[in-house]
């Protein structure tokens, strides 16, 4: 079953303890067809190397149950064992593994012509190549809380949540058993009276849950980052998602929810310097939403060319440009 090397690859679920990516080259025009067959179609930039998975040998399956590059022999074996005319090989680099697969793809009779190639603005950003070394990682090291200028603002109730129709599970991207989402917040003129903040939540190219909103209440960058994560968790819960990998460029948010909140609670919601926690209400909301969820908090550098983060950033900026509620 040959495939064309093009703008998109597939990602297959691995185990929670050791996530495994399976990259399957396909033409963009065939993405809908492959989704119907059970494939998860994601951008080409999210290769094994870009996700920081592998680092050892790469197993290329050119003919098998599911064509692609695998990070372990056991995953590869599942695709070729007792498969007639199976073709597979082990390589030291992912590039060589893909070259092996593409030798077959170039002779494929599958053509991308005759199908629409129109891309939305978020899909286009995935054409930009990224480094194969991954900067995405979980953060456990504490960082100092950054102070913000205080403004008075109206308290906002978050109980009235609009109905969102369930999304197709096949439309999500997985990291092991965890569904991947990117969140970002931004604020123009941060720290000033004319500040405008927005939140962005990005689930994938053209995903129905992608969200761009103006931030309620006090307009600051830190609040936007926290509330973007809150929005993603709210959406996940409405989709009955319990395992979520949240990628954010906000070390402040990650350290707040993983390290600082327990200490703040024990200290009467005061910082180590004895000051009131500025974003207490937002962090309390984030902690409450996180209850009953298995969340992997992942840090990704901002404005470093990572497609998911760039897309979330774009959504946040669009949200900041909207009129306030």
N, C-alpha and C positions, 0 to 999 in steps of 0.2 A: 504494500500500500504506500506508494511514493507521495512525497510532499515537496512543495516548492519552498526554498529558503527565501523568506520575504520579511515583512515588518513585524510579524507576530510569532510568538512561540506559545506552547502550552505548559501548564504547571500542574503536576499531579501531587495529590496528598501523600505525605509520608507519615511516619509515626510521630507522636508528640514528643517522645524523648529524643529522636534523631530525625528531624525533618528532612525529607528527600525531595529534590526538585526533579522533574522529568521535563526536559525541553523538547518540544516537538515543532519543527519548522513547518509553517503553512503559509499560504498566500493570504493576504488580508481578505480577499473576496470570499475565501472559503471559511472564514471564522464562524459565521452563523451556522453553516452546515456541520462543522466540527463540534460546536457547542451542543447541537442536537444529538450528537453521538456520545456526548458525555465528556468532551474535552473542555478544559478551562483555558480560555485564550487570553493571554496577557502580552504586554509589550516586549519587544526583542531585547530592550535594555535590561530586563530582569532575567539575566542568564544565571547559571549556577554561580559563576564567579562574582557577579554583581550582588547576589544575595548572600555572599560569604559562605556558601555551602560547597562542600567538596574539598578541594585543597590537596587531594591525593590523586588517585587514578580516575579516569573517565571512561565509561563503557558506552560505546556507540552501538545502537541497534538500527541497522539499515533496513532489515526485513524482520518483522516479528509482530507480536500482537499489538504493540504500540511503539511506533518508531520514535526515537529520541536519544538523548544523552543522559545517562544515569550515573549517579555518584557512588553506587555500591554494586557489587557483583550480584547480590541476592535480588535486587530490583531488576537488574538486567536479565537474570536467569528466568524470572517470572514471565518475561516477554518472549524468550526464545526457546525455553525448554519444551521439547516435543512439538515444536512448530516447524512445519515442513519448509525446507529451503531457507531456514533462518540465516541471517547474515549479521554478524556482530564482531566487534574488535575492541581491545583495550588500548587506551592512549594515555600519555602523560599530561596532555593539555586538552582543554575543552575545545580549543581552536582546531586541533588536529582531528578530534572526534567528529566535529561538525563537518570538516572537509570530507571525511570518509562517507558520511551520510549524504552530503551534497553531490558526490560523484554519481549516486543513484538518482538524485533529484533532478540533475541537469538533463537526464534522458527521459524524464517523466513526460507522459502524454497529457498531464493535467495542465491546463492553461488558466491564467487569471483573467484572460480577456472575456468580454461578454458579461462581466459582473461590475456593478458600481464600485468605484474606488473613492467615493466622497468620504472625507474625514471631518469629524467635528473638531473644534478648537482644542479640546483636551486630548484627543487622540493624536493630533499632529505633534504634540510635544514629545512623543515617544520615539520619534525618528532620530532624535539626537542620541548619539552613542555616549555611554558612560564608562568610567573606568571599571575594570574587572575586579579591582580590589574593593572590598566592602568597608564602608565607614559606619554602617548601621550596627548598633550594638545596644545592649541593655545597660542602663546606668544605675549603679548602686552608690557611687561616691557622692557625698553631700556637697551642695554648692550653697554659697551664701545667698540669702533671699535679697532680691533687689527691691529697694524701696520705690514707692510711687507717690506722686503728689496727690493729696486727697481732694476729692470733689464730692459735693453732696449729690445724691442721685436717688431717683425713685426706686423703691424695691419692686422687683418683678416676680410675679408668681409663675412657676413653671409647671403647674399641674395640668393646664389645658394644652395637651399635645395633639396636633392635627393628625388625622388618620393617614397612614401610609400603607398602600397595598403591598402585600408580601412580594418580595423579589424572588426570582428563580435562584435556587441554591447554586446552580451551575454558573451563575454570573459572578460569583465571588472568587477571589484569589486566595489560595490557602498557603500557609506556612506550617507544614505538618497538619495538626488538627485545628489550627487557629486560622480564622478568617482575617485577612489583612485589610487595614484601612489607614489612610493618611489623613492627618488633621493639621490645620495651621490657623494661626490668628495673626492679624496685622492691625496696625494703627498708624494713620498718618498724623503728623503733628503730635506724637505721643508726649504726654505730660503738659499739654497746653489746653486752654479752654475750647479751642476749635477742633480738638482731636476727633477723628472719625475712625471707628474700629469695625472690623468684620471678621467672620469666621468661615472657614472652608473645610468641608469633609469630602474626601475623595475615595471612592470604592473601586474605581476602574473606569476605563474609557466608555463614555456614554452610559454609565450606570444610572439607573433610576433613582438611587439614593444619594447621588452626588448633591451636595448642598452648599449654597452660598447665601449667607445671611448677615444683616447688620447686627452688631452687638447691642443688646439691651443695656440700659443703665450707664454706669461710669465707663467712659471710653479710654481704655488703656490696652497696651499690647499684651500684658500678662493676663488680664481678664479674658481677652480674646482667645489666647492659647488654651486656657483652662476650659472655657465654654465650648470651644471647638471639640475638645475631647469629650465633654459632657454630651454634646449633640450626637457624636458617633456612638456612644454607649446607649443613649436613648434609642437610636435607630436599630442598633443590634438587638436590644431587648424586644422591640416590636417585631423583629424577624425571628425571635426565639433562638438567637445566637448566644451561646454561653461562653465560647472561647474566642477571644479577640486579641489580635496583635495590632496595637496602635503605634504607628510610626509618627513621630513628631520631632521637630527641631528645637523644641522647648525643654531645655534641661530643668528650667524652673518648675514646669508642670510635673515632669517625671520625678524629680526629687521631692516635690511637695507631697505627691500622693504615695510615694514609696518610702520616704524617710522622715519627712518633717511632721506630717499630720499626727502620728502617734505621740510625738514629743510635744506638739502644741496642745493636744488634748490633755496630756498629763500636767501641762504647765498652765492650764486655764486659758488656752488659746493666746499665749504670749510667746514671743520669740525668745531666743537665748539671751538677747539683750534686754528682755523685760518689756518690750514694746508690743502693742496690739498687732495681731496678724492682719495686715491690710486687706487681704483677699479672703478673709475667713468664710464669708457666705458662699463664695464660689468653690472653695476647697471642700466645705461641708457638703455642698451639692454633689461634687465629684466623688467624694467618699461614699455618699449614700447610693449613688447610681452604680458604683463599683461593687456593691454588696451582691453576692450571689453570682458574680461574674469571675471567670478565669481570664485575667488580662495580662498579656506580655507587653510591657512598656519598652518600646524600642526607640533609641535616639538616632536620628539621621541629620547630618549637617545641612543647614539651610543654604539655599542658593549655591549648591555644589553640583548641580546638574542631575540630581536624582529625579527621575520623571514623576513619581508619585508625589514627592514633596513639592516639586514645581507646580504640579496641577492643583494641589491643595492650596498653595500660596496664591495662585491665580484666582481661585474661587473666593479666598478670603478678601483679596483686593476688590473683587467685584462686589462682595457683600458690604465692604466699607463704603462703596460708592452709592449704596442704596439709601433711601430716606429712612430716618429713624422711625421705630414703631411707637 
